Each structure stands twice: as structure tokens, then as C-alpha cells.
């Protein structure tokens, strides 16, 4: 059954880290049906692992454009493909974490709108714990919020971070000021989806969109060599048990607060 759109709310889909070709394929198979079945108004996809598990390229972004994705977020691996770096300047819908030093290409926020004209802001930030020595994501989050145009109520944040506690801290830091905070990076979906007291939807980690047969989307044999033998071997994307990990949030247009949140983990259709 296809749901009808409600003018008083919008429905936003956030898709967790797309890992290589398997992740792209399951996204291509499932997103059109999800758009219709869920009456989606806005779609955000994390693509930092879309090119063989590391970064994104112009060809891959063109491949994904057919899906009519509204905004692409990323993380620490956005810098891994040099041919993809110019995209951060030429494609405003492709974000990199906003708390990297000045002088880097790209931006950490994008303001678009739904087909009905409702403005939607997407912010991208990276954690500090067990990550790089970059600016405080909490401080930069406050700065980016202060710079948003008046009237932007629907705000989605991709917080790309390692530590679950830091992700949850960001959720509470932004509670009541943004519509949703979605954790990414660790590739393991967490079963803690909730609406925080101030009306912000939160999930510690949405999970990865890719092959679940291995270790965080990569072949287990390669990852085991890294851990058991301490060898810096190249990782290879896994191929089987492919799933799409995402979260669907309904947002009140007038207040920007989340009304309903649902976590998804959907298998590749046979």
C-alpha cells in the first residue's frame, strides 16, 4: 500500500554508510519502492564508503543520481579517492564533516527543500574520540545551526563518530534544536532508536548498507589478518547477505520536532 503525503509533516529517510557495489545495488533495488511505500519527502544517503569501501568518485555519484537522492553525507573516508575531491566543490549536495579545518574543499551543511517546498537542512559532523584531531563537533554544530536561514525547521544531522557515548552526547546536545541525529561510521546498527525529551529523533548508529557476511562490510579473511597477524593488508568488500540499513523519521513541519522514528534493516530482494 502506498501512503498519502501529510501536508503537516514530512517523512525523511536516512540511509547508513553505503559499502561498495553491494551497498549501491541494494540501494538501487529498494529505494524506489521505499519512496513510494513510505511517501518519502526527502532522502539522505551516507556515501563515504561507496567506492570499493573507501570514498566516492564522479562515476559513482552519477550512478546514484538516478535515484533522486536529495543529499549525500560522508565522513573520514571522503578524502580517500582523489578523483572525488573536486565533487566537494562542484556538488553542493555532497557534504563532508563541517568540523575539518578551514582550507579543505566542501562544506558541512546543505539546505534543500521537499517537492512541496518545505526547507530541509542536513548537517555533517565527525567525532573526535578515537578519530582525528579536528575541531569540536559540538562547537561547530552550534555555529552551523546559528548560520541556517530563518524558517528552516527540519534539520537532520549525520554524526560520523567512533564512540557510542560521543554520539549519544551529540544527540542530547542538539535535543530540541534539530529534528534528528543519526550516528554513522561504525557500520553496526544499534537497537536504541528513540525520541529524546526535546523532540529529536536519535539512533546511535544507523548501520551500514552493504554485505553483512563479513566484518563491517569487508571480507572476514582480510580483516582477520589485520587483527590476528598485525598485517596491513588491503581490505576487500564482502558480497553476501546484503542489506539496507536506514531510519525513517516523520517531522512536524511547523516545529521541526520528530513525531515518529523507525529503524530499518532490509535484505536484498531475491
Residue pairs with C-beta under 8 A, 6 or more apart in sequence:
1 37
2 36
2 37
2 39
3 37
3 38
3 39
4 39
5 11
5 39
5 41
5 116
7 116
7 253
8 252
8 253
8 254
9 250
9 251
9 252
9 253
9 259
10 41
10 42
10 114
10 116
10 118
10 120
10 154
10 250
10 251
10 253
11 38
11 39
11 40
11 41
11 42
11 248
11 249
11 250
11 251
12 40
12 41
12 42
12 43
12 44
12 120
12 154
12 156
12 179
12 180
12 248
12 249
12 250
12 251
13 31
13 34
13 35
13 38
13 40
13 42
13 43
13 44
13 246
13 247
13 248
14 44
14 45
14 46
14 156
14 158
14 180
14 182
14 206
14 246
14 247
14 248
14 249
15 27
15 31
15 43
15 44
15 45
15 46
15 206
15 209
15 244
15 245
15 246
16 46
16 182
16 184
16 187
16 189
16 205
16 206
16 207
16 208
16 209
16 245
16 246
16 247
17 23
17 46
17 48
17 49
17 75
17 184
17 185
17 187
17 207
17 208
17 209
17 210
17 217
18 24
18 27
18 45
18 46
18 47
18 49
18 50
18 208
18 209
18 210
19 49
19 50
19 53
19 187
19 208
19 209
19 210
19 211
19 217
19 218
19 237
20 49
20 50
20 51
20 52
20 53
20 210
20 211
20 217
20 237
21 52
21 237
22 210
22 211
22 237
22 238
22 239
22 242
22 268
23 49
23 50
23 208
23 209
23 210
23 211
23 217
23 242
24 50
24 60
24 63
24 64
25 242
25 268
26 209
26 210
26 242
26 243
26 244
26 266
26 268
27 45
27 64
27 67
27 209
27 244
28 66
28 67
29 268
29 269
30 244
30 266
30 268
30 269
31 43
31 67
31 69
31 244
32 67
34 40
34 246
35 43
35 68
38 248
40 248
41 114
41 115
41 116
41 118
42 70
42 71
42 112
42 114
42 120
42 154
42 156
43 67
43 68
43 69
43 70
43 71
44 69
44 70
44 71
44 72
44 73
44 122
44 156
44 158
45 64
45 69
45 71
45 72
45 73
46 72
46 73
46 74
46 75
46 158
46 160
46 184
46 206
47 56
47 60
47 61
47 64
47 72
47 73
47 74
47 94
48 55
48 56
48 73
48 74
48 75
48 76
48 77
48 78
48 160
49 55
49 77
49 208
49 210
49 217
50 56
50 60
50 64
51 57
51 60
51 80
51 81
51 84
52 237
53 77
53 217
53 218
53 235
53 236
53 237
54 77
54 80
54 81
55 77
55 78
55 79
55 80
55 81
55 84
56 72
56 74
56 78
56 81
56 84
56 87
56 94
57 81
57 83
57 84
58 83
58 84
58 86
58 87
61 72
61 84
61 87
61 91
61 94
64 72
69 93
70 93
70 112
70 120
71 93
71 95
71 110
71 112
71 120
71 122
72 91
72 93
72 94
72 95
73 95
73 122
73 124
73 158
73 160
73 184
74 94
74 95
74 96
74 97
74 124
74 160
75 97
75 124
75 126
75 158
75 160
75 184
75 185
76 97
76 126
76 131
76 132
76 160
76 185
78 84
78 88
78 96
78 97
78 106
79 85
79 96
85 105
86 105
87 94
88 94
88 96
88 104
88 105
88 106
88 107
89 105
89 106
92 107
92 110
93 110
93 112
94 106
95 106
95 107
95 108
95 109
95 110
95 122
95 123
95 124
95 158
96 104
96 105
96 106
96 107
96 108
96 124
97 108
97 124
97 125
97 126
97 134
97 137
97 160
98 107
98 108
98 109
98 123
98 124
98 125
98 140
98 144
99 108
99 125
99 126
99 134
99 135
99 136
99 137
99 139
99 140
100 108
100 126
100 134
100 135
101 134
101 135
108 123
108 124
108 125
108 140
108 144
109 121
109 122
109 123
109 124
109 144
109 147
109 148
110 121
110 122
111 119
111 120
111 121
111 122
111 148
111 149
111 152
112 119
112 120
112 122
113 119
113 120
114 120
118 154
118 253
119 149
119 151
119 152
119 153
119 154
120 152
120 154
120 155
120 156
121 148
121 152
121 154
121 155
121 156
122 155
122 156
122 157
122 158
123 141
123 144
123 145
123 155
123 156
123 157
123 158
123 178
124 157
124 158
124 160
125 137
125 140
125 141
125 157
125 158
125 159
125 160
125 161
125 170
126 132
126 134
126 137
126 159
126 160
126 161
127 137
127 159
127 160
127 161
127 162
127 163
127 166
127 167
127 170
127 185
128 134
128 136
128 137
128 161
128 166
129 161
129 162
129 163
129 165
129 166
130 162
130 163
131 161
131 162
137 159
137 161
137 170
138 169
138 170
138 173
141 157
141 170
141 173
141 174
145 155
145 174
145 177
145 178
148 155
152 256
153 179
153 251
153 252
153 253
153 254
153 255
153 256
154 179
154 251
154 253
154 256
155 177
155 178
155 179
155 180
155 256
156 178
156 179
156 180
156 182
156 249
157 170
157 174
157 178
157 180
157 181
157 182
158 182
158 184
159 167
159 170
159 181
159 182
159 183
159 184
160 183
160 184
160 185
161 167
161 170
161 183
161 184
161 185
162 185
162 186
164 183
164 186
164 190
164 204
164 205
167 181
167 183
167 204
167 205
168 202
168 204
170 181
171 181
171 196
171 200
171 202
171 204
172 196
174 181
174 200
175 196
175 197
175 198
175 199
175 200
175 202
176 196
176 197
176 198
176 199
176 200
176 257
177 198
177 200
178 200
178 256
179 200
179 201
179 249
179 251
179 256
179 257
179 258
180 200
180 201
180 202
180 247
180 249
180 251
180 258
180 261
181 200
181 201
181 202
181 203
182 202
182 203
182 206
182 247
183 190
183 203
183 204
183 205
183 206
184 205
184 206
185 205
186 205
186 216
187 205
187 207
187 208
187 210
187 216
187 217
188 205
188 207
188 208
188 216
189 203
189 205
189 206
189 207
189 208
189 245
189 263
189 265
190 203
190 204
190 205
190 207
191 263
192 202
192 203
192 204
193 201
193 202
193 203
193 247
193 261
193 262
193 263
194 201
194 202
194 203
194 261
195 201
195 202
195 258
195 261
196 202
198 257
199 255
199 257
199 258
200 257
200 258
201 247
201 249
201 258
201 261
202 261
203 247
203 261
203 263
206 245
206 246
206 247
206 263
207 245
207 265
208 216
208 217
208 245
209 243
209 244
209 245
209 246
210 217
210 237
210 238
210 242
210 243
211 217
211 237
211 238
211 239
211 240
211 241
211 242
212 238
212 241
212 242
212 243
213 220
213 238
213 239
213 240
213 241
214 220
214 223
214 238
215 223
215 224
215 238
216 223
217 237
217 238
218 235
218 236
218 237
218 238
219 235
219 236
219 237
219 238
220 238
222 233
222 234
222 235
222 236
223 235
225 231
225 233
226 232
226 233
226 235
241 267
242 267
242 268
243 265
243 266
243 267
243 268
244 264
244 265
244 266
244 268
245 264
245 265
246 263
246 264
246 266
247 261
247 262
247 263
247 264
248 261
248 262
248 264
249 258
249 260
249 261
249 262
250 258
250 259
250 260
250 261
251 257
251 258
251 259
252 258
252 259
